[in-house]
């Protein structure tokens, strides 16, 4: 569940390096023929997708140094050395309308590219995300899934939009000719999963090396084994 060790990073625009990480994604196994109601999570597999202009902590597939995200703080980004002594943290999860509007719009901007319906904001999901983040995350870059009934994406060190960009960037590893689950693409497939209809997210501002921690919940959850062809579509 813990991401691979960070590699050397570049300083952020503010002069301080930021660290980034993306959590492994839980794969779901269907228990009935209806993908909208599946809930059982069988295993958590490591993710390989995260790219930033600074430091990435992703496993198992390395990302070339020349490949970076458009928004360094939007997905995992860090400095591995300089900020170790500056890790002053804040562990109060936050929900606000600007954050909600921003991450919902960024998510739906990706979904429309694949011809699937936009998600709608759900306060119950946001409260769930907020409660889990507040009770567990220590601003240390260790990302662990809640294990709840919803689909879930986690990121640390990214900006709000940057986290969505990092999750979506896994599209480069997805084989639309052979649809299915892969540890390299689980964030992407949950992001654009057709049957998911609701989104709720929260964040924690960590003032040290790990920047912003983001947790998003999706309902119904995606990544249901056997339902990828019906839910993950190529670009229009």
C-alpha positions in Angstrom: 0.0 0.0 0.0 3.0 2.3 0.4 4.3 3.9 -2.7 7.9 3.3 -3.9 10.7 5.5 -2.7 10.8 9.0 -4.1 13.5 9.9 -6.6 15.4 13.2 -6.8 13.2 16.2 -7.5 13.3 19.7 -8.8 12.4 22.7 -6.7 8.9 24.0 -6.9 7.9 27.4 -8.1 7.9 28.7 -4.6 11.5 27.7 -4.0 10.6 24.6 -1.9 10.4 21.1 -3.3 7.1 19.2 -3.0 6.7 15.5 -2.8 4.0 13.6 -4.6 2.5 10.1 -4.4 -0.5 8.2 -5.7 -2.0 5.4 -3.7 -2.6 1.9 -5.1 -6.1 1.2 -6.5 -8.5 -1.4 -5.2 -9.9 -3.8 -7.8 -13.5 -4.9 -7.4 -14.9 -8.4 -8.0 -18.6 -8.5 -9.1 -21.0 -10.5 -6.9 -24.0 -10.1 -9.3 -24.7 -9.1 -12.9 -25.3 -5.5 -12.0 -22.2 -3.4 -12.0 -24.0 -0.5 -10.2 -24.3 -2.5 -7.0 -21.1 -4.4 -6.7 -19.2 -3.8 -3.5 -16.7 -6.5 -2.6 -13.1 -5.4 -2.8 -10.7 -8.3 -3.3 -7.3 -6.8 -3.4 -5.3 -3.6 -3.6 -2.7 -3.4 -6.3 0.0 -0.9 -6.7 -0.5 1.9 -9.2 2.1 3.1 -11.7 0.7 6.3 -13.0 1.8 9.6 -11.5 3.8 12.2 -13.2 4.9 15.5 -12.0 7.5 18.1 -12.8 9.1 17.6 -9.4 9.3 14.2 -7.6 7.2 11.2 -8.2 6.7 8.2 -6.0 4.9 5.7 -8.2 5.1 1.9 -8.5 5.7 -0.4 -10.3 6.2 1.3 -13.7 8.8 4.1 -13.8 7.8 7.3 -15.6 10.4 8.9 -17.9 11.9 12.0 -16.5 10.9 13.9 -19.6 7.2 13.3 -19.0 5.6 15.7 -16.6 2.1 16.9 -15.7 0.9 20.3 -16.6 0.3 21.2 -13.0 3.1 20.0 -10.7 1.0 20.3 -7.6 -2.0 18.5 -9.1 -0.5 15.1 -8.7 2.3 13.8 -6.4 5.2 16.2 -6.4 8.0 16.5 -3.8 11.5 17.4 -2.8 13.2 14.4 -1.3 16.1 16.1 0.6 15.7 19.7 1.3 12.3 19.6 3.0 12.8 16.7 5.4 13.3 19.1 8.3 10.4 21.4 7.3 7.6 18.9 7.5 5.3 21.1 9.6 1.9 19.6 9.0 -1.8 20.3 9.3 -4.1 17.3 9.6 -7.5 18.8 9.4 -9.4 17.7 6.3 -11.2 20.4 4.4 -14.3 20.7 2.3 -15.3 24.0 0.6 -17.3 25.0 -2.3 -14.3 26.2 -4.4 -12.5 23.0 -4.0 -15.7 21.0 -4.7 -16.4 23.0 -7.8 -12.8 22.8 -9.1 -12.3 19.0 -8.6 -15.8 18.2 -10.0 -15.2 20.3 -13.1 -11.8 18.8 -13.6 -13.2 15.3 -13.3 -16.1 15.9 -15.7 -13.8 17.6 -18.2 -12.0 14.2 -18.5 -15.2 12.2 -18.6 -16.7 14.1 -21.4 -13.7 13.2 -23.6 -14.9 9.6 -23.4 -18.6 10.3 -23.9 -19.7 9.4 -20.4 -22.1 11.4 -18.2 -20.8 13.9 -15.8 -20.7 13.1 -12.1 -22.7 15.1 -9.6 -21.4 16.2 -6.2 -22.6 14.2 -3.2 -22.1 15.6 0.3 -22.4 12.2 1.9 -19.3 11.0 -0.1 -17.5 14.2 0.8 -18.2 13.8 4.5 -17.0 10.2 4.3 -13.8 11.4 2.6 -13.3 14.1 5.1 -13.8 11.8 8.1 -11.4 9.2 6.8 -8.7 11.8 5.9 -8.9 13.5 9.2 -8.7 10.3 11.2 -5.9 8.6 9.3 -3.7 10.8 7.2 -0.5 12.1 8.9 1.0 14.3 6.1 3.7 11.7 5.6 3.1 10.6 2.1 1.9 7.2 3.1 -1.4 6.6 1.3 -3.8 3.9 2.4 -7.3 3.3 1.1 -10.3 3.4 3.4 -11.5 0.0 2.3 -15.1 1.3 2.1 -17.9 0.6 -0.3 -17.0 3.4 -2.7 -14.5 3.8 -5.5 -11.5 5.8 -4.2 -8.6 7.7 -5.6 -5.9 9.2 -3.4 -3.0 11.6 -4.1 -0.5 13.7 -2.2 1.6 16.6 -3.3 -0.6 17.7 -6.1 -2.9 20.7 -6.7 -6.6 20.0 -7.0 -6.6 19.9 -10.8 -3.1 18.3 -10.7 -4.4 15.3 -8.9 -7.1 14.7 -11.5 -4.5 15.2 -14.3 -2.2 12.6 -12.6 -4.9 10.0 -12.3 -6.1 10.6 -15.9 -2.5 10.4 -17.2 -2.7 6.6 -16.7 -4.6 6.6 -20.0 -1.3 6.2 -21.7 -1.0 2.6 -20.3 -4.6 1.5 -20.9 -5.2 -1.0 -23.8 -8.6 -0.3 -25.2 -8.2 -3.3 -27.5 -7.9 -5.6 -24.4 -10.0 -3.8 -21.7 -9.6 -4.8 -18.1 -7.9 -4.0 -14.8 -4.3 -3.1 -14.6 -2.3 -1.8 -11.7 -1.0 0.9 -14.0 -4.4 2.3 -14.9 -6.8 1.9 -12.0 -7.0 5.6 -11.2 -7.8 6.4 -14.8 -10.5 3.8 -15.2 -12.2 4.8 -12.0 -12.1 8.5 -13.1 -14.0 7.8 -16.3 -16.0 4.7 -15.2 -19.4 5.1 -17.0 -21.6 3.6 -14.2 -20.2 5.9 -11.5 -22.6 8.8 -11.0 -21.6 10.7 -7.8 -18.4 12.3 -6.5 -17.3 13.6 -3.1 -13.8 14.7 -2.1 -11.9 16.3 0.7 -8.3 17.5 1.2 -5.7 18.3 3.8 -3.2 21.0 3.5 0.2 19.7 4.7 2.5 22.6 5.0 5.7 20.5 4.8 7.1 18.5 1.9 3.9 16.6 1.0 1.7 19.6 0.1 -1.9 18.8 -0.4 -3.5 15.4 0.3 -6.6 14.7 -1.8 -9.1 11.9 -1.4 -12.1 11.3 -3.7 -15.0 8.9 -3.4 -17.0 7.6 -6.4 -20.4 6.0 -6.2 -21.2 3.4 -7.5 -17.6 2.3 -7.5 -15.7 1.4 -10.6 -13.0 -1.1 -11.5 -15.4 -4.0 -11.3 -13.8 -7.1 -12.9 -15.7 -8.2 -16.0 -17.3 -4.8 -16.6 -14.5 -2.8 -18.2 -15.8 -3.0 -21.8 -19.1 -1.5 -20.8 -17.6 1.3 -18.7 -14.3 2.4 -20.0 -14.4 3.9 -23.5 -11.7 5.4 -25.8 -11.5 9.1 -26.6 -14.2 10.3 -28.9 
